[in-house]
Every structure is written in C-alpha cells, then in structure tokens.
Amino acid sequence: GQDILLRVLAREKWRQRPLSVTFYGEGANREGLTGFADYLQLKSVSFVGHVHDVARIWDDHHGLVLPSRCEGLPITVIEAMLSGRFAIVTNVAGNAEVVQDGLTGFIAAAATEDALDEAMERAWALRNQWSALGAAASTHIRTLVPSDPAATMASLLHGLADRGPELQHPR
C-alpha cells in the first residue's frame, strides 16, 4: 500500500506541511515506488534502502505509517510501539489488535487514499501529543508481547511436555 501513501502525500495540504516520510527496505517494488514518488514530484519522501540497525530508525522518526492492503501482524508495528512510537495503520489483519485508535496510534478504516488521509489528519491534529502517544504505545504493547518471547514459549512447551500422555490423541 505504499502507493496509497505516496498519493496521499501528493495532496496539496500534505505538500505544504513540514512532514517527511522515509521508506526503508529493499525489494522488487522499490524502483517503481521511487519512480512514482519522482513522478508525483514529492520532495518530502526519501528511500534509504535496507538498514541493519532497525532500532536506530526510531531515533529520528516520530511514528510509523503502514498503509497495508493485506498483512498478518507486521513486526514493524510491534518494533515501532516497543520503541515508543505511535503507528498509523490500515484496518487489516492484526493491526487493530495491537493499535488502539486515538490512544496508541491511528487506524485507517480501509486501505484507501481517503481513509489513510483521514487517519493521518487525525494524527496531524494531535502532533503536539506524538510523544505521549508513543509512550502509551510502548506501555500497551508490553502488555501484549512478553519481554522475552523465547523464554515464554519455552516455558509453555515445557508445561505441555510435563503433561505428557494426557495430551496424546486416541488412535
């Protein structure tokens, strides 16, 4: 859905605002997206490619915009929230399970330009509260994601193994 975001950013009101968006990652669509951004003459968009230190991304960015058309539960939403950043996401798959609209981020009703624009507009209206939204996101996601997921999974598996024969299916 990055094309949706680029079209929203091409709207005059977003061109006039002091806002920049950075695209991270590599892949088959990068060339098309950079070409589309050039075609739209977007000056507020940059493409930096792959970054090894994902945590450093959040040192220089206030939030995440993820305009997915389809998705599972994107790890990038979890990473942003753990890093104290709010997320603007579309209402697909697991996004609405972790993002609390208006409290820890903003949920676009659909993966459309108008819905994303509306969610971004709500975020923009609260731009003086982005830090507080990020702090709330960090607190909230920690109630959903264990601090040591591997240890939690190992403990669950241990518990299942200890129950042993009672879990076996009849033949």
C-alpha positions as CSV (number, residue, x, y, z in Angstrom):
1,G,0.0,0.0,0.0
2,Q,3.0,2.4,-0.2
3,D,1.5,3.7,-3.4
4,I,-1.6,4.8,-1.4
5,L,0.7,6.7,1.0
6,L,2.5,8.4,-1.9
7,R,-0.8,9.6,-3.4
8,V,-1.9,11.0,-0.1
9,L,1.4,12.8,0.4
10,A,0.9,14.3,-3.1
11,R,-2.2,16.1,-1.9
12,E,-1.7,19.8,-1.5
13,K,-2.2,20.0,2.2
14,W,0.5,17.4,2.9
15,R,2.9,19.0,0.5
16,Q,2.5,22.3,2.5
17,R,3.2,20.7,5.9
18,P,6.6,20.2,7.5
19,L,6.5,16.4,7.3
20,S,8.9,13.9,5.8
21,V,8.4,10.2,5.2
22,T,11.3,7.7,4.9
23,F,10.9,4.4,3.2
24,Y,13.1,1.6,4.4
25,G,13.9,-1.7,2.8
26,E,14.7,-3.3,-0.5
27,G,12.7,-5.4,-2.8
28,A,11.1,-5.7,-6.2
29,N,8.8,-2.7,-5.7
30,R,11.4,-0.2,-4.6
31,E,12.3,1.1,-8.2
32,G,8.6,1.5,-9.0
33,L,7.9,3.4,-5.8
34,T,10.9,5.7,-6.3
35,G,9.8,6.4,-9.8
36,F,6.2,7.1,-8.7
37,A,7.5,9.5,-6.0
38,D,9.5,11.3,-8.6
39,Y,6.5,11.4,-11.0
40,L,4.4,12.9,-8.2
41,Q,7.3,15.4,-7.5
42,L,7.4,14.5,-3.8
43,K,10.2,16.4,-2.1
44,S,9.3,15.1,1.4
45,V,9.9,11.4,0.7
46,S,13.2,9.6,0.8
47,F,14.2,6.0,0.1
48,V,17.1,4.8,2.2
49,G,17.1,1.0,1.5
50,H,18.0,-1.7,4.0
51,V,19.2,-0.7,7.4
52,H,20.9,-3.2,9.7
53,D,20.2,-1.4,13.0
54,V,16.4,-1.2,13.0
55,A,16.3,0.3,16.5
56,R,18.2,3.4,15.2
57,I,15.4,4.1,12.8
58,W,13.3,5.3,15.7
59,D,15.9,7.7,16.9
60,D,15.0,10.0,14.0
61,H,11.3,9.3,13.4
62,H,8.2,10.1,15.3
63,G,5.9,7.3,14.1
64,L,5.2,4.6,11.6
65,V,2.8,4.8,8.6
66,L,1.9,1.4,7.3
67,P,-0.9,1.5,4.7
68,S,-1.1,-2.2,4.0
69,R,-3.8,-3.7,1.8
70,C,-3.2,-7.1,3.4
71,E,-0.9,-8.2,6.1
72,G,-0.5,-10.6,9.0
73,L,0.6,-8.8,12.2
74,P,3.5,-6.8,11.0
75,I,6.6,-7.0,13.1
76,T,7.3,-3.4,12.2
77,V,4.2,-2.2,14.1
78,I,5.5,-4.1,17.2
79,E,9.0,-2.7,16.8
80,A,7.7,0.9,16.5
81,M,5.5,0.6,19.5
82,L,8.2,-1.1,21.6
83,S,10.4,1.9,20.6
84,G,7.8,4.3,21.9
85,R,6.4,5.4,18.6
86,F,2.8,5.5,17.5
87,A,1.6,3.9,14.3
88,I,-0.8,4.9,11.6
89,V,-2.1,1.6,10.1
90,T,-4.9,0.3,7.9
91,N,-7.6,-1.9,9.4
92,V,-6.3,-5.1,8.1
93,A,-5.3,-8.4,9.8
94,G,-3.7,-7.9,13.2
95,N,-3.1,-4.1,13.1
96,A,-6.3,-3.3,15.0
97,E,-5.4,-6.0,17.6
98,V,-2.4,-4.0,18.8
99,V,-3.1,-0.4,17.9
100,Q,-5.7,1.5,19.9
101,D,-7.2,4.1,17.7
102,G,-6.5,7.6,19.0
103,L,-4.6,6.3,22.1
104,T,-1.5,4.4,20.8
105,G,-1.9,5.2,17.1
106,F,-4.4,5.7,14.4
107,I,-6.4,3.2,12.3
108,A,-7.5,4.0,8.8
109,A,-10.9,2.3,8.1
110,A,-9.6,0.8,4.9
111,A,-6.6,0.7,2.6
112,T,-7.8,3.7,0.5
113,E,-6.4,7.1,0.0
114,D,-9.3,8.9,1.7
115,A,-9.3,6.6,4.7
116,L,-5.5,6.9,5.1
117,D,-5.7,10.7,4.7
118,E,-8.4,10.8,7.4
119,A,-6.2,8.8,9.8
120,M,-3.1,10.9,9.0
121,E,-5.2,14.0,9.5
122,R,-6.2,12.9,13.0
123,A,-2.6,12.1,13.8
124,W,-1.6,15.6,12.5
125,A,-4.2,17.3,14.6
126,L,-2.5,15.6,17.7
127,R,1.1,16.2,16.6
128,N,1.9,18.0,19.9
129,Q,0.9,14.7,21.6
130,W,3.0,12.4,19.5
131,S,5.5,11.7,22.3
132,A,2.7,10.8,24.7
133,L,1.0,8.6,22.1
134,G,4.4,6.8,21.6
135,A,4.8,6.4,25.4
136,A,1.2,4.9,25.6
137,A,2.0,2.6,22.6
138,S,5.1,1.4,24.4
139,T,3.3,0.7,27.6
140,H,0.4,-1.0,25.7
141,I,2.4,-3.3,23.5
142,R,4.3,-4.5,26.5
143,T,1.1,-5.9,27.9
144,L,0.6,-7.9,24.8
145,V,4.1,-9.0,23.9
146,P,6.3,-10.8,26.6
147,S,9.6,-9.2,27.3
148,D,11.3,-12.5,26.5
149,P,9.1,-14.3,23.9
150,A,11.6,-17.2,23.6
151,A,11.6,-17.9,27.3
152,T,7.8,-17.6,27.4
153,M,7.5,-20.1,24.5
154,A,10.0,-22.5,26.1
155,S,8.0,-22.4,29.4
156,L,4.8,-23.1,27.6
157,L,6.4,-26.1,25.7
158,H,7.9,-27.3,29.0
159,G,4.4,-27.2,30.6
160,L,3.0,-29.2,27.7
161,A,5.8,-31.8,27.8
162,D,5.2,-32.2,31.5
163,R,1.6,-33.0,30.9
164,G,2.8,-35.8,28.5
165,P,0.4,-38.7,28.0
166,E,-2.8,-36.8,28.8
167,L,-2.2,-34.8,25.6
168,Q,-1.9,-37.8,23.3
169,H,-4.7,-38.3,20.8
170,P,-6.5,-41.6,20.9
171,R,-5.7,-43.8,17.9
